[in-house]
Amino acid sequence: MNAKGSPPRIDTYGRAFKGSRLQIQAYANVLTRDLNEGIARVFPELLDVSWVSPLAKDWYKEYLDGEFLDTLGLSHLAGQLAAFWPRRGPNWDALAVSGDSVVLVEAKSYPAEARSRSGASTGSLEWIKRSLLDTALWLGLNELPTTWWDGYYQGANRLAHLYFLREVCNVDAYLAFVNFVDDPNRHPTSLPVWEAAEAEYLNALGIGELPPSAAFVHLPGVERAVLTG
């Protein structure tokens, strides 16, 4: 049990017990071919995708801030990231490289996981809003909807980091929102329900559709035994 008395989220090897964390661990380490096929369906230009996190050899570690850049071989961009976003930015569920391209993954097991708001301090939130506004303008909006920091903040800040890599740093970056269909471990969600939730998400952000460098990927949920053997 953890300090709050709730069950642990991971075992002694770093393997999650349920949810999107378990699912992406299973796909990145065991069902890699299936994961790559899912990525190829939406980004056919990406070949020989190699996952660099969350890997079993690294205790399934997930990365954020400068470490996510290090993991993708982009350490030289740390200063620009520090100017773009305050510390404690997105914690990436999975990361991959494909030649000179990089893939960022945000994974969910059920739609309610996508609902979130920023908990940043006032100063940091204003900083974040400036970068979110730049992202919104990139996506064709004229202003920044409040849903970007209070409603669907996780998705919005992932889009902001896609903008940062592609437009600020000229990196060939891609963002996959990987949604697990009928996860047997937690809140099974059918494909039609997912598709309706994704449409609602896009509408709430005011963008109507994702940019060509971002896409929803649907993969079937698997039992934990796939990961634990």
BELKAUR-V957666 format. One record per helix or strand of 2 or more residues. SS is the DSSP state (H for helix, E for strand). FROM is the first residue (numbers start at 1). TO is the last residue. Records with the same first field share a line. If there is no record, write none. Layout:
BEGIN
SS=FROM-TO ; FROM-TO
END
This chain:
BEGIN
H=19-29 ; 32-42 ; 56-58 ; 65-71 ; 75-84 ; 111-114 ; 122-138 ; 146-148 ; 153-168 ; 191-205 ; 225-228
E=50-53 ; 94-98 ; 101-108 ; 116-117 ; 150-152 ; 172-181 ; 214-220
END
